Amino acid sequence: MLHFTLLVYGLLLSFVLASAGRNRREGRDHAPMLVYAGYVLCGLSAGAAVGLPLIASMGVDLMPLVA
């Protein structure tokens, strides 16, 4: 299940970044849903960047949950 979630996250992130780059290149405004999706993905990335080292510092082993 984690693999599927990471695949969807990666595809969505790729779509948002490609769409934002295309809009910037063509000089158009971003769609509101694109902006909201970008903020959500940014929050998820920041949360993972802060949360995963904290979990690792507590000595919690996440690998049995993945397998």
Buried (B, 14 or more C-beta within 10 A) or exposed (E): EEEEEEEEBEEBBEEBEEBBEEBEEEEEEBEEEBEEBBEEBEEEEEEEEEEEEEEEEEEEEEEEEEE
